[in-house]
Amino acid sequence: MTDTDTAALLDRARTWAAQDPDEATRAELAAIIEDVAAGGDATDLADRFDGTLEFGTAGLRGGLGAGPNRMNRVVVLRAAAGLAAYLKAQGAGPDASVVIGFDARHNSDVFARDTAEVMTGAGLRAITMPRPLPTPVLAYAIRELGCVAGVMVTASHNPPQDNGYKVYLGDGSQIVPPADSEIAGHIAAVGAPADVPRGGPGRTVGAEILDRYLDTAADLATDGPRDLTIVYTPLHGVGGTAVVEVLETAGFDAPHVVPEQEEPDADFPTVAFPNPEEPGAMDLAMALAAERSADLVVANDPDADRCAVAVPGPHGWRMLSGDEVGALLARHLLTSGRRGVYATTIVSSSLLSRMAAAAGQPYVETLTGFKWIGRVDGLAFGYEEALGYCVDPEHVKDKDGVSALLLLCELAARAKADGRSLTDLLDEIAAEFGLHATDQVSVRVTDLSLIGAAMDRLRSTPPTALGGLDVEQVDDLAEGSAELPPTEGLRYRLAEGARVVVRPSGTEPKLKCYLEVVVPVHPEDGVAAARIAAAGRLDSIGSDIRRAAGL
């Protein structure tokens, strides 16, 4: 970086600091400016001002800190003002309400308060949740309160230094194109934060909205066995109270909650990443389950929109994959007579399509994310392999880790009463439809250009075989189709029903490769033999796709 470039960067940083209303980030930026001005390394400062944090279909998400490329009060004020302008351009008048929720991460309450003040300053009504609550409570409240939009301040399962800003419209679904780009356009037109009109805090909704959500979730469970010893962890998030109340209302004994992870803690001290999918995140829960001789381990991510499950086995506790949990919930709902569309995403298992067809129910495949699943007409059940499940779309058109957790406990209790386990139910599904085994190759990078280079390599030199299976068809998802809008990704259809989808993560610096193989279950060999065969095929496919991508 030349002296001229550094001087220009310092000018931009000083201008930003002068308009920052937050004392902490203003002081943080002042210290960095002073260091760079004295000849220090400008890399961090340059990164903070390398463009702006992009507003997309996931809203905003990024590391906390000063500068336009971080999550902070300036960025949130501009986002809120842009959203308000978009809503008014769509016809929202002075009686229109926006409901705002927040989790327990650093600054979530501050960002929620700023958003409320911007909404009232724009002539809209703001309704704020009374305390940190699960994301599905916010999604429920949008339609229950008749709001034109909802905002959830959360970074879900991201690292503790992150925060985010998720936007829903009045139908209770997350934004999709073109709303995202239209909102982004309004954000770009916002001037200095000091010029954004700000009003009062609006109204804080009472406890009744949470009570109605909890009662609605508990009502999903039907009469049946309740003998189940449950271990639960909210992973330092906001799901704990809601889950315990829903389980007890539905007739279950209170779960054994992991004490070290029971209370919300924005630093997530016991886990490297507060994501139940990450290695080690569930260790404390499974240790407590062994101590308590539990039947089931269940967990939420920090904002409780995802649900994870672990079951006992001959070699200790094991996590179920998102596809396995999705199949169990689908089986539960199909056998109980739930009619309508069963939906999942292009990166999830194809098993759901076979299960729905066998039950005479329609099936739809969407792009990745509940912003797409929640918009499926006539949705009865939707899931994505990343531990997201929508079991009550009538009330929550988004993934809901609380209601899904309840139905999994109900299913496990029924199985226990019949002398079976969730593993037995999965074996029965495999015997009927073939073993659909899935896995994921996920490569985290610090240099985002590596992801683009890998996608270019796969396009220019596509593999002809993966794991010994011929590549029979290649779909460039960026081109779109009659069924799917364009998205960055590649799908390889292999022989014998196998499949690989490669795409950049939408929320993390990762390249993700989603693998699936289908292995028939022969009565003389059983499911165990099919699982061994599937594991070998998945390992081979994973190695080959990683090699083909140059990672």
Residue, then its C-alpha position, 0 to 999 in steps of 0.5 A: m500500500t502506497d503512502t497515498d493509499t494509506a493517507a486516503l484510508l486514514d481519512r476514510a477511517r477518521t470520517w467513519a469514527a466521527q459519525d460512529p455513535d458507539e463509544a466502544t467501536r469509536a475508541e477501537l477505531a481511534a486506536i487503530i488509526e493512531d497505530v497506522a498513522a504512526g507507521g503500523d501495519a494497515t492490513d486490519l484497517a484496510d480490511r475493515f474498509d474494504g467495501t461494506l458488509e453485504f446485505g443479501t438473502a441472509g440479511l447481514r452477518g459478520g464480525l463485530g467491530a468498527g468500519p463498514n465491513r463489520m457488524n456495528r451500530v452504524v451498519v445496523l442503523r443504515a440497514a434499519a433505515g434502508l429496510a424502513a424505506y423499502l417497507k414504505a415504498q411497498g406501501a407500509g403506512p403509519d399503522a404498519s408494525v415491525v417486530i424485532g427479536f434478538d439473541a444473547r450475543h454481544n450487542s444484540d440488544v443494542f442493535a435491536r433497540d437501534t432498529a426499533e428507534v429507526m422504525t419509529g423515526a420512519g413513521l412505522r410502529a416498532i414492537t420489540m421482544p422482551r428479552p433474548l428469545p429463540t429465532p422461531v419465536l420471532a418468526y411466529a410473532i410476525r404473523e401472530l401480531g400482523c406485522v409487515a416485517g420482522v428483524m432477528v438480531t442473531a448470528s445463529h451458530n457463528p463464532p462468538q465474535d460475530n453477529g447478524y441481522k436477519v430480515y423477514l417479510g409479513d408472510g413470516s418467511q425470510i427475504v428472497p430476491p428481488a427483495d434483498s437487492e431492493i432493500a440493499g438499494h435503499i440501504a445504499a441511499v442512506g446518508a450519515p447516521a446522524d441524519v437518520p430520523r430516530g424516534g422512541p423505542g416503540r412497544t415491548v411485547g408482553a410475555e403473552i406472545l411467548d406463551r402463545y408460541l410455547d402452547t402452540a408448539a406443545d400442542l403438536a405432540t399427541d397423546g402417547p408414551r412419555d417415558l423418556t430420559i432426556v439430556y438437553t443442551p442449549l449450547h449457551g444460547v437462548g433455547g433453554t427455558a423454552v425447550v424445558e417449558v414445551l417438554e413439560t407442557a407436553g407431558f415429559d419429565a424435565p430434561h437433564v440440562v448440561p449445567e455448564q451450557e445452560e445459561p446464555d453466554a455470548d462468549f460460548p466458553t465451553v465450545a470452539f464453535p457454538n454449532p452442534e455439528e462441530p466436533g466436540a460441541m456435544d461432548l458435555a451433553m453426551a458425557l452427561a447422557a452416559e452418566r444419567s443412562a439417558d435415552l436421548v440427547v437433544a441440542n439447539d444451536p444458540d438461537a434455537d432454530r436448529c436441532a441436533v440429536a444423539v443416540p446411544g449405540p454399541h460404541g457409545w453415543r453418536m450424532l444423527s445427521g441432519d438427513e437422518v433426523g429429517a427422515l425420522l420426522a418425515r416418517h413420523l408426520l407421514t404415518s400420522g397422516r400429515r398431508g401436503v408438500y414435503a420439501t427439502t433442498i438440493v443438498s439434502s438427501s433424496l430419500l425424502s422424495r421416495m418417502a413422500a411418493a410412497a405415501g402419495q404426497p407431493y415433493v418439492e426440492t428447493l435451493t439451500g436455505f429456509k428462505w426457499i423452503g418456507r415459501v413452498d405452497g402447501l408445505a406440510f414439512g420441510y427440512e435441510e441437512a444443516l439441522g433445520y426442520c419446519v414441522d409446523p408451517e402453519h405457525v412458523k414458516d422457518k426452521d424451528g429447533v424447539s418444535a422439532l425437538l419436541l416431536l423427536c422426543e415424542l417419536a423416541a418415546r413411542a419407539k421406546a414403548d415398543g421396545r425399539s430405538l431411533t436407530d431401529l426406525l432408521d434401519e426400517i426406513a433403509a430396508e424399505f427405501g435403500l440406505h441413503a447415506t450422506d456426508q459432507v466435505s467442508v473446507r474452511v479458508t482464510d483466503l476467499s479467493l481459494i473458493g472461487a478458484a476451486m469452482d473455476r477449476l471444477r467448471s473448466t476440468p469437470p471430473t468424469a468419475l468420483g469414487g469409482l462411479d461415473v459422472e452421468q450428468v453435470d448441472d451448473l446451478a448458476e445457470g438456473s432451471a425451470e425448477l430452480p433460480p440461479t445459484e452458485g454451485l455445481r451438481y454431479r449426478l453419479a451412477e447408482g443414484a449417487r450425487v455430489v453438490v459443491r457450493p460456497s457457504g452462504t454464511e461462513p468462509k467455507l467450500k462445501c461438498y455434499l455427498e450422497v450414495v444409495v446402497p440397496v439393503h439385502p435381507e441376507d446381509g442387513v443394514a449393517a453391511a450396507r452402512i459399511a459399503a456406503a461409508g467406503r463409497l462416501d470416503s472415496i467420493g470425498s477424496d476425489i472431489r477434494r482432489a478435483a477442486g484442488l483443495 
